[in-house]
Amino acid sequence: MAQANATYYATRDPFADFTTSPEISQMFGELLGLWAVVVWQSMGCPSPFILAEAGPGRGTLMVDALRAARLVPAFRAALQLHLVENSPALRAVQATKLDATWHDRVQDLPDGPMVLLANEFLDALPIRQFVRRGGWTERFVEAGSFVEHPSGEDLPDLEEDAVIERCEPALELARHLGERLGCQGGGALFLDYGPAVSTPGDSLQALRDGKPADPLAASGSADLTAHVDFQAFAHAAAGCTRYGPESQGMFLARLGLFQRSHALACGQPPAAGQRLLTQARRLAEPDGMGRLFKALALCHPDLPEPPGFSA
């Protein structure tokens, strides 16, 4: 999965295969930008500080976030923009819109107080799959097919044929952020899809040309993702305070998504206004992205609860 996704992101425009929340509506990035402002203010308005995004795609989210943050000039003056992106093609697109410093990993970001945003970043990290066959086996890809080999991992006793997924790069990132935020200050916000509680099951999926595809077919030509184990990720982030996971719908509603959509729709021609309202519903309603997608925040223990996680 790791090599296939690296090839995919290096050689293709992933947004031909899927649409993320920032591409659905400008309101998503605007609300996250204002979230970052509030967290920065709760940090005591450090200057300078690092504003970072992991997996910035075409740069749309950050462009919208920075536009909304113009409401607080001191925030804009204090920030140093850093982007975590290892695709040369996407870096080139981002560079046409943003003046930033690029890094291959979150762990490579410079020291200092930080606010980190990450939308649909964790789901693209490589996973390991273990299958219960009397004992536990680990699933590998060999010659274009899945094969299983006995595993020595210490795993729970589940029913036959049960599947457990582990995303070790995500757990490593959580441990790093827990230590960093606990020592240097700041907050991180992750929005992604998956269950709130660790759940067995095979969630590996592929999208090619916007449609479900065989994950093993034409390696490197499809986007491979898996559900995020939010419970395991949060548990690994020792050293900081964790908020959520909260449903994306509730999180965005608490940030003012529907007030913002109605304000933007006022004065627009009817068709344009209806599009804005439809976009908001797609982001937040349960039959859209509102239930499956979750929000999780990691913060320095001294910071108050960030916006969006309680009524």
Residue pairs with C-beta under 8 A, 6 or more apart in sequence:
1 126
1 127
1 141
1 204
1 215
1 224
1 226
2 126
3 219
3 220
4 219
4 220
4 222
4 224
5 124
5 126
5 223
5 224
6 86
7 219
7 220
8 14
8 220
8 221
8 222
8 223
8 224
9 86
9 87
9 89
9 90
9 124
10 87
10 88
10 89
11 89
11 220
12 89
12 221
13 89
14 57
14 223
15 23
15 57
15 58
16 209
16 210
17 207
17 208
17 209
17 210
17 222
17 223
18 207
18 210
18 223
20 57
20 119
20 120
21 28
21 61
21 119
21 120
21 191
21 248
21 283
21 289
21 293
22 28
22 29
22 57
22 60
22 61
22 64
22 119
23 57
23 58
23 60
24 279
24 282
24 283
25 261
25 276
25 279
25 280
25 282
25 283
26 64
27 64
27 257
27 260
27 261
27 264
27 276
27 279
27 280
27 283
28 61
28 64
28 119
28 252
28 283
29 60
29 61
29 62
29 63
29 64
29 65
29 67
29 68
30 64
30 65
30 67
30 68
30 260
31 68
31 252
31 255
31 256
31 257
31 260
32 61
32 64
32 65
32 117
32 119
32 189
33 64
33 65
33 66
33 67
33 68
33 69
34 68
34 69
34 71
34 255
34 307
35 189
35 255
35 306
35 307
35 308
36 51
36 65
36 69
36 75
36 115
36 117
36 189
37 69
37 71
37 72
37 75
38 306
38 307
39 115
39 186
39 187
39 299
39 303
39 306
39 307
40 46
40 49
40 75
40 78
40 115
41 72
41 75
42 303
42 304
42 306
43 49
43 113
43 115
43 185
43 186
43 187
43 300
43 303
45 74
45 75
45 78
46 78
46 112
46 113
46 185
47 74
47 77
47 78
48 78
48 79
48 80
48 112
49 78
49 79
49 80
49 112
49 113
49 114
49 115
49 186
50 79
50 80
50 82
50 109
50 110
50 112
50 113
50 114
50 115
50 186
51 79
51 80
51 81
51 82
51 114
51 115
51 117
52 81
52 82
52 83
52 84
52 106
52 109
52 114
52 115
52 116
52 117
53 61
53 62
53 82
53 83
53 84
53 116
53 117
53 118
54 84
54 106
54 116
54 117
54 118
54 121
55 84
55 85
55 118
55 119
55 120
55 121
55 124
56 62
56 83
56 84
56 85
56 90
56 94
56 98
57 90
58 90
58 93
58 94
58 97
59 83
59 93
59 94
59 96
59 97
59 98
61 117
61 119
62 81
62 83
62 97
62 98
62 100
62 117
63 97
63 98
65 117
66 76
66 98
69 75
69 76
70 76
80 101
81 98
81 99
81 100
81 101
82 100
82 101
82 102
82 103
82 109
82 110
83 91
83 94
83 98
83 100
83 101
83 102
83 103
84 102
84 103
84 104
84 105
84 106
84 108
84 109
85 91
85 94
85 102
85 103
85 104
86 104
86 105
91 102
94 100
94 102
103 109
106 116
106 173
106 176
106 177
107 173
107 176
109 116
111 184
112 184
113 184
113 185
113 186
114 180
114 181
114 184
114 185
114 186
114 188
115 186
115 187
115 188
116 177
116 186
116 187
116 188
116 189
117 188
117 189
118 188
118 189
118 190
118 191
118 192
119 190
119 191
119 192
120 191
120 192
120 193
121 190
121 192
122 167
122 170
122 173
122 190
122 192
122 228
122 233
123 192
123 193
123 194
123 225
123 226
123 227
123 228
124 223
124 224
124 225
125 167
125 169
125 170
125 173
126 167
126 169
127 165
127 166
127 167
127 204
127 226
128 138
128 139
128 165
128 166
128 167
128 168
129 138
129 139
129 163
129 164
129 165
129 202
129 204
130 136
130 137
130 138
130 139
130 151
130 153
130 155
130 163
130 164
130 165
130 166
131 137
131 138
131 139
131 148
131 161
131 162
131 163
132 158
132 159
132 160
132 161
132 162
132 163
133 148
133 160
133 161
134 160
135 150
135 151
136 150
136 151
136 153
136 155
136 164
137 148
137 149
137 150
137 151
138 148
138 149
138 150
138 151
138 153
139 146
139 147
139 148
140 146
140 147
140 148
140 149
141 147
141 216
144 216
144 219
145 216
146 216
155 164
156 164
158 164
158 200
162 200
163 200
163 201
163 202
164 200
165 201
165 202
165 203
165 204
165 226
165 227
165 229
166 229
166 232
167 226
167 228
167 229
167 232
167 233
170 228
170 229
170 232
170 233
171 232
171 233
171 236
174 233
174 234
174 235
174 236
174 237
174 298
175 236
175 237
175 238
177 188
177 237
177 240
177 298
178 236
178 237
178 238
178 239
178 240
178 298
179 238
179 239
180 186
181 187
181 188
181 239
181 240
181 298
181 299
181 300
182 239
182 240
182 300
182 301
183 239
185 300
186 299
186 300
187 297
187 298
187 299
187 300
187 303
187 306
188 297
188 298
188 299
189 295
189 296
189 297
189 306
190 228
190 233
190 295
190 296
190 297
190 298
191 248
191 251
191 293
191 294
191 295
191 296
192 228
192 230
192 293
192 294
193 227
193 228
193 289
193 292
193 293
193 294
194 203
194 227
194 228
194 229
194 230
194 292
194 294
195 227
195 229
195 230
196 230
196 231
196 245
196 294
197 230
197 231
198 229
198 231
198 232
201 227
203 226
203 227
204 215
204 224
204 225
204 226
205 212
205 215
205 224
205 225
205 226
206 212
206 213
206 214
206 215
206 217
206 222
206 223
206 224
206 225
207 213
207 222
207 223
207 225
208 218
208 221
208 222
208 223
213 222
215 222
215 224
228 294
230 244
230 245
230 294
230 296
231 245
233 296
234 242
234 244
234 245
234 296
234 298
237 298
240 298
240 299
240 300
240 301
241 298
241 299
241 300
241 301
241 303
242 296
242 297
242 298
242 299
243 296
243 297
243 298
243 299
243 305
243 306
243 309
244 251
244 294
244 295
244 296
244 297
244 309
245 294
245 295
245 296
246 294
246 295
246 296
246 308
246 309
247 290
247 291
247 293
247 294
247 295
248 283
248 284
248 289
248 290
248 291
248 293
248 294
248 295
249 283
249 284
249 285
249 286
249 288
249 289
249 290
249 291
249 293
250 290
251 295
251 308
251 309
252 283
252 284
252 290
252 308
253 284
254 307
254 308
254 309
254 310
254 311
255 307
255 308
257 280
257 283
257 284
258 280
258 284
260 280
261 276
261 277
261 279
261 280
262 277
264 273
264 276
265 272
265 273
265 274
265 276
265 277
266 273
268 276
281 288
282 288
282 289
283 289
283 290
284 290
295 308
295 309
297 306
297 308
297 309
299 306
